[in-house]
Every structure is written in C-alpha cells, then in structure tokens.
Amino acid sequence: MLLVTIDRDSKRSLQEQIVTEILGHIEKGVLTPGSKIPSSRMLAQELNLSRNTVMNAYQRLLSEGYLETAASSDTRVSKILPTELAGVAVAKTSHDIDDEIAQESIKSKHKKVTFTGPVQEIVNKNSRRILYDFWVGRAHQSLFPSKIWLELLRDCVSYSSRQLSQYGNPAGLESLREVIAEHVRYTRAIPATPDQILITVGIQEALNIIARLFVVPGSEVLIENPCYQGAAFVMQSYGAELVPIPVDSQGLDVDKLPESDNNLIYTTPSHQYPLGVTMSLERRKKLVAWAERTGSYIIEDDYDSDFRYDSAPLHALSGMSKHGHVIYMGTFSKSVGAGLRLGYMVLPKQLVKPAIQVKTLLNNHNGWLDQAVMAKFIQEGHFERHLRVIRKDYKVRRDILIEELQRNFGEVDLRGAGGGMHVTWTLPDDFPVDAETLKNEVVKVGVGLYTMNSGGAIELSKTEKGSRRIILGYSSLDYRQIIEGMRRVKETTERLRLGR
C-alpha cells in the first residue's frame, strides 16, 4: 500500500494533503511514470476516509496531468509528466519551509564511512562479450544435479511450514552438521563432532568470523604469496597487516615462518590458490608443529580438495593437529553450486562458542531450506555419486586443455594440473607480451583469460613470473569451447609476435 500520511489536526483540507503527498512521492521518485497507485476505494479504507475525499484528490491530479487512467481501469502516474511539478503543487506550510531549510543546511554533513579497502570481484562483468571464457572456479551448469535436487526440495517443502516460519540454530541445521562431520571424518581424516561444525554463507563469511575473532587494527596476519584475494581483502578490511610467506612447488615455505608466538596464518594446502600446487606431507607436519609450538592458529581453506585426478588427497591439516590449532573451512560452492551459498567451518572446541556468537551477530543463521536439502543430498549418498561424476568430467576437460596448450604452444610451464578446476600457465621468457597484454588482446576475439589480479589472486611481493602468469579455469567450458578458445589465443599470439 502507498504510504500517505494524513494529519487530521492540520488546517489544510484532507484532499489537499492527499494531493501534496502524492505529488511529493512523484517529485522524489518514489512514484515513477507508469507506476500504479491504489484505487480510491483501497486508499480510502487504508486512511479511514470517505471515498469521495480520495476520488476528488485523484480527480484533481488527473485534470492537472499527473495521473492517468489506463485501459485496465487502473490509475497510474502519467507516462509524460507536466514540465513544472512545483508550479501546480499546493502552497507549502511554514513547517514544510522550515524542514527544507534544515535539510539544505545538513545535506553535506553525512557521517563518514569508515570502511576502506578493495573488494574482490567474483562475477565476470565482461562475460557477455566473451564466447570462450576461462573464468576460474565456476562449475559447469549442465552438471548441477537438478532432477535429484528438485525431488529433495519437494520432500523438504512438504513439511517445511514450521521450519520456515521460525528462527533456526545459529550453528546450522543439526542434520546437516551431522552429515558434514561424518563426511570430513571419512574423506579428510578430521575427527570432528557435529557440535564443532558451523554452517556459513560460503568461505567469505567464515573468513569474516575468524577476522572478527582475532583481528584488530595493526594485527599481523600471515598469508601465502601469491594468495587468494578474498582472504587477503577480508583481513585488510579489519585493519590487519599482511605478512607474505612465499609459495614454491611444495606449497607454503614453512621454513620462512616467524618463531614469534600467537600468529594467525591463512593457507590453501590442497590446491594452492592461485598456483595450484599441493602442500607436501612433510611441510604439513612442520606447519602443524610450528602452530602448536608458537600457540598460533592455522586457517585451512581446503580449496578444491574434492577434485584430485592423479593421486589421492593428503590428510587435512585439521586432522593432523592434536591440540586444536587449525580452523578448517570447506564449501559446496565448487562441488555442487556457488548459488547455494553453503559453506562450513570445523572449529577447535575452544572456538565454538565465540564463533557462534559472531555468526549470530552477522545473520542469526543460514536459510533452513537449502540446508535441509543439502543434508538429505549427502545423507542419501547423492553427493558422493555426484562427486564421482564431476571428477571424471573435469579430468577430461583438464586433459583437453593441456593437450591444446601443448599443441599450440609446445612445452608449457603449468602448475596445478593434479587437481582442482584451474591450472596456472607461466608464459615463457620469449613470449611476445606479458599476461596483462595478452588478456587485453584475446578479449577482442571473444576469449577470456585472467591474470593474477583479474583472476582473484593477489601478489604482495611482486615477481617477474607474476606478470607472466595466466590462470586458466576449464570446468565451465565444453570441449569444443576449450579447443576453439586455445586456437584463438594462438592466432592472437602469432599476430602479436609479428607486431600487428
């Protein structure tokens, strides 16, 4: 219902007040040309006025050109408004004038926004002009388990009236936490109990919860270099000072960690983002030992751990820590769908209560329906079957991408091919242009390639290799798109080499 305020003690007539209110809504843009307004009968009932009073007000606005009657008999704001809105408005009261003067004097005195910092872009804004988009970490839409999901959705909705009409447990739906605890015990060797699981709105909310628990302006947070933008930007937004730790072919270089106490470190050991390397078992043991020796917490973002193609995944850091020094984060964004916004944390027992308190302050809890469907999806075995299907499919796509890279460019320097949904290609020294230039050139022929920065990574200590790295996602492309996309990259490269 349209908000119209009537002052029965005012000296102005009720009709004039209705006219003034509607004109004010038009002037402010609350009512736009073509907007439907309530019928005279409905507005009269809402304001407890006689219908004639409202009809007379509407008639005045109709005659002055501000309202019109549509073919459906609806009354709407005129598509073409009179040029001078103020010229026909009723006279302003002294209260109106005083209010305008007050607003004019304070219009430039807004409270300053204190948030600063960059924001990661997770949606490709240029996707409409790109035919062959090697965007990173995007599941193929044809592989979403639509039929099973719809069946489970119907089952849940059939008994959902009570669950959808009340608040839920901030920690998350109990049945979902139970199946996640079982899942990480078997697949990641993490001896978690359901009360250690906290359901989140993806990894980003989990990172915000951790930052809220530990970070104040000036806090040092250790991160991989290069690193996932989303983690670095969240920590910076809370005032953290980022300390880069280098990554090599075995993952995070643990020997470069400081021996000071009470650190916080973020790492992606299963498929390091963006380089794609897997942290070796030896380094995992050393990292956990360092955390327990210094009283530090490891933030384990188990990115892409569901996708291993050539070897079995290594034990999660969380399962290797005997004294609760690892905060584990997982998500269903890559394995099922990012649109569900379902992630989870496995918390050391001493962090469960404060983390739930922060979650409650953020949003009370995740929506019940998606949690309920996901719980049944896992419990009934659909999730494991789904993972087997997409692992097989993504491996084929990975193989085709590598074959096409080699066919078009010879021996290529690739990292991250052992798992995940992307590889990182380091352009050779004799390549005609750097990664940024290549990205900008191939987009002209409908191909999307991504540099470290545009692909969601950040490199705090700039290196020569960093400027020559291309991140290639392959999971959302079909086979023909991969082949044609690489052909166009090759064609563009040859043109650049000839200086055209």
N, C-alpha and C positions, 0 to 999 in steps of 0.2 A: 504494500500500500504506500502511496506517495505521502511523504511527510509534509503535512500542512499544519502549522501551529496557529491556533485562534486564541486571542486574548479577549474574553468577554467583558472585561472592565475597560477596554480601550474606548476612546472617543470615536475611533474610526468604525464604520459600519462593518458587519461581518462579511458582506460582499466585497468591500474594498480590501479587507485583509486577505481573502482568498485570492483575489486578483494579484495583490502585491507579492504573496508567497509564490505563486506560480511564475510570475514574471522574474522573481529573484532566482528561482531554480533554472529558468531558461538562460538568464544572464550569466550564471555561474557555470553552466554546462552540465548541471545535474540532469536537466531535461534537454535532449538534443533534437534537432529537426527529425521528425518522423516518430519520435517517442510516443508511445501510447500512454494516456493518462486515465485515471479511474473514471468510471461512469459517474454521472451526477448522483445516481441513487447510492452507489457504493461509498462515495466521498461523504455524502450527507449522513449515512449511517455511521461512518467512522468518526465524524466530528460531532455527531448528535445534533445536527441542524435540520431545518426544513429543506426538502429537496429544491423548493423554489429558490431559496437563497443561493444554493450552489449553481442551479441552472442559470440564474441571472448573471452570476460571475462568469460562467463559461460563455454565455451569450456575448458578454462584453469583449472577452478575449477573442471570440470568433469574429466579431464585427471589426475588431482592430487588426486582424490578420495574424494573431499569434497562435491560434488554434484552427484546426480544420477538421471536418468530418470525413472519414474515409468511407470507401464503398461498402465496407463491412459494418458501417454504422459506428465504428469506434471513433472516439475523439482523440486526435493526436496533435502534437506540436507541428506547426506548419513547416513544410519542407523548405520554403523560402520565407524567411522572417522579415518583418519590416526593418528598414535600414537603421532607424534610430530607436533603439529599445527604450532608452530613458525618456524619449520625447512623449510617450504616452503613459508612462508609469504614474501611479498616484503620488501625490505630494509626500515628501519624506517628513517624518516626525522629527522633533528635536532629539529624540532618543536615537533615531537612525543616523542623524548627522553626527552626534557625539560619538557613536560607535565607529563611524567611518574615520573620523579624526584620530581616534585611538588606534585603529588598525593601521592607518598611514604612518603613525609615529613609531610603531613597533615592527613594521614589516621587515626591517633589515636586522632585527635583533634576535635571530634564532639561536638556540643553544648549539654550540659547536659539536659536530660528530667527532667522537674520539677514535673510532676505528680507522686504522691505516693498514695498508698492505695490499699486495696483489691478490687476485682471485684466479684460481685455476679454471680454464675453460674445458669442460668435458663434453660439450656438444660442438660438432664441427659446423661453424656458421656458413662455410662455403660449400657445403655438401651438395647443394642444388646444381652447381655448375661443374661438379666433379662426377665423371662417369665411372672411374676406376679408382676407388678410394681406399687406400691402405691405412685407414684410421686404426688406432691402436685399441685393443681390448674390447672390441664390440662383438657380441655373439651373433651368429647368423640367425636371422629371424625365422627361417624355414625350419630350424631345429628346435624351436620352442615347443614343448610337449602340449600343444593346445588342446587336443582331444581329452587327454587324461586330466589336465588341469581344469577343464570345464566340468568334467564329471565330478571331480572332488569339490569344486566350487559349489556345484548344485547340492551336493551332500551336506556341505557345511552351512549353506544358506538355509536349508530346510529346518535347522534347529538353532538359528542364529539370533532370534529376536532378543533374547535375554543378554547374550554376549555383546551385541551391537548397541545396546541401549545403556550400557554402564561402563565405567572405567575398569581397566584391567590392571594386572600386576606390572609395576614399572620394570621389573626384571624381564618380563616377557611371558608368553603363554607357557604354562608348565609342560604341556605335552611336547612343544617344540624344543624346549630346553632339554628335555629328557632324551629325545632322539639325536640332538646335536651332541650331547655328552657321549652317547654311545658311538656316534659317527667318528668323533675325534679320537676316542679310545682305540678304535679298530684301525683307522686309516692314518692317524698321526701319532699314535703311541702316547697320547696325553691322558693320564689317569684322572679325568675331570669328573666331578659330580654335577648334577643339574643345578644345584644352588650356586655353582661357580660360573654359570653361563648367564650372560646379559645380552639380550636381543637389542640390536641397534638399527638405526636407519643407515645401513651401509658402513663402510670403513670411515667415512668422514666424520660421522657422529662419534664413533669410537675414539678417533683422534682428538676430537674436541673434549670428550670426557676426560681423557688422560691429561690433556693440557690443563684443564680446569683443576685437576687434582694436584699437579706438580709444578706448573709453570707460573712464574711471576715475572714482571719486567726485570731483565738482566739475568735470568736463569740461563745456564748453558745447556743446550741440547745437542747431543752428538748425532750426526746423520751421515749416511753414506754419501760419497761424492763420486759420480753423479747420483741424484736422488729423485724420488717421486715428488713432484711439485705439491700435490695435495697435502702431504705430511709437512713439508718444509713451510708452506704458507700458513698452515694452521698454527704451528709453533711460533712462527714470527708474529702472528696476529695477537698472541698473548704476551708478547714482549720478549720472547726467547732470543738469545744469542746463539746462532747456529755454528757448530764446530764440525767442519767436514773431515771425514775419515775416508781415505782412498779405497777404491774397489779394484781388484785385479781379477785374473782368470779363476781364482778360487773364492771369490766373493770379498766381503769386508776384510780389510787387512787388520786383523786383531792386534798385531804387534804395534800398531800405531795408536792404540787406545791409551788414554792417560791413566795413571795409577792413583789419581785423586779419588776420594770417596763420594758416594751418593750421586752418581751420574744417571742420566736418562739417555738411552740410545735407541734410535729407530733403525730397523733393518728389514730387508725383504730377502730372506735367505733361500727360499725355494726357487725363485726366478727373479733375480735382482732387477729392480726397475730403475733405469731403462736397459741396462746392458744384457740382462737375461741370463747371467751366469748363476750357477748354483753354489752356495757356500759348502765347502768341503766338510766332511765329518770331523776332521782334526780341528778345523777352525771353529766349528760349532762347540766342540768340547772346551776349547780355550776361551771362547766368548762367554759361555755359561760360568766357567771357573772364575773369569775376571769379574763378572757381575756379583757372584757370591763373595768374592774376596773384597770387593770395594763397596758392597752394600748398594749396588746400582740396580736399576730396572731396565730390562730389555723390552722394547716394544717390537714384537714379532708380527709383522704383516705377512701372512702366509700367502702372498700374491701368487696366483696361478698354480698353486700346489696340486690342483685337481688334474692338471694336464702334464703327464710325463710320457714321453714317446719311446725313448731308447733305454730307460733304466727305471728302477723303482725309486720312489721318493725317499729321501733320508728322513730320519726321525726329526720331529719338530723340536725346536729349542725348548719349548714349554714342557715337553715330556722328559727332557734331559735335566731340567732344573729340580733338584730335590728340596730346595728351601724357598720356593715361591719367588723367584726373581725375574720371571718372564710374564708379560701381559700378551696373550695371544689374540690375534684378530683374524677373523675369517668372514667370507661374504658369499652370497649366492648370485651376485651380480654377473659374474663371468660364466658360472656353470648353468644357471637357469635363466636369469634375465635381470638387467640393471633396473628395469622399470618397477620391479617389486620392492626395491629399496629395503632389502633384508640382509643384515649382517649380524655378527655376534662377537662377543669377547669371551675368552676363558680367563678368568681373573684369579690371581693368588687369593687365598682365603681372606687375608688381612685387608684386601682392597675391595671386597664385595660390597660391604655396607656403604662406604663413601662413594663408590662408583654408582650405585643405585640412587643415592641421594642426588648426585649430579644429574643423572638421567631424568629423575623426577622433575627437577627444576627446568630441564630443557623442554620436555614434551609429555611428561607423565608416562606414556607408554606407546608402543607401536600399535597400529591398527590390528584388530583381532582377526579379521577375515583372512588376510594374506598369511598370517602366522598359522592359522588353523589349517589352511590348505597345504602349506609347506610341511607342516608336521605330518599330515596324512601322506603326502607325497614321499617323504622319507620313510615313514613307518611301514608303508605297504611295498617298499622295495623299488618304487618307480625311479627314485633318484639315482641309485646305483646303476640301473639299466640305462637311464638317460646318459649318465657319465660315460658308460662304455660306448654308446653310440657316437657321442660328440667327440670323444678322444680319437676314435677311428677316423671320423670325418675330418677333424682338424689336422691330423697327421698327414692325410692325403693332400690337403691344401698346402701344408708346410712343405711337403716333398715337391709339389709342383712349383712353388715359389723358388725354392733353392735350385731346382733344375733350370728354371727360366733365367734366374740370375746368372748361373754359370754358363748357360748357352749364349746369353747376350753380352756378358762382361768377363768371361773366363773365370779364373780362380778369384773368389771374392772372400773378403775378411768378414765373416759372420760370427755373431755371438748370440746365444740364447736359443739355438735350434733344438736343444734337447727337451724342451717343454714349453708350456705357455701358449700364448696366442700372438706372439710377435717375435721378430728377430731384429737385431741391430746390425746394420751394414756400415762398415767404415770404408769410405771412399779411398782409393789408392792415392799415393802422392802425386802421380802423373795425371790424375783426373782433371779435366779442363776447368772445373769450377768447384766451389765449396758446396756444402749441403744446403745452405740457405738459398744460394743462387739456383741450384738445381730444383729445389722445391718451387721457387717462384716461376721457373721456366716451364716445368711439366704441367703446372696447373692450367697453362694456356692451351694444352692439348687434352684437358679433361682428366688429368691424373693427380691424385692427392698423395704426396709424400710428406714426411714430417721430420723436422729437425729435433734436436733435444728439447728446445724450448717449446716449439709448437706441438710436440708430441707428449706434453705433460711431464717433462723432466726438468731438473734444474742442476746446473753445474756451478758450484760456488768457487772452485779454483779452476779457472779457465785453462784448457789444454788445447794443443793443436789438433789432436784427434777429435775433440769435442766438436769442432767446427766442421769436421768431415763425416760426422755420423748421421745416418738416416735410420729412423725407426719404422719398420715395416710390419703393420698388422695384416694378417691374412685370413682370419677366421670369418669375417663377414663378406668375403668375396667368393664368387663361384669360380670354377676352374677356368672358364673362358675369359673372365674378367682379369684374373691374375696374368694369363698369357698375353692378352692384348695390352694390359697396363704396362708390363715389362717391355713389350715391343715399342711402345710409345716413349718410354724412358730412354731406351737405347737410341731411338731415332733422334730424340732431343739432344742426347749426349753427343752424337755424331755431328749434329748441326753446330753445337757449341764448340766442339773441337776444331771445326773448320772456320770458326769465327763468324758464323752467320747469325 
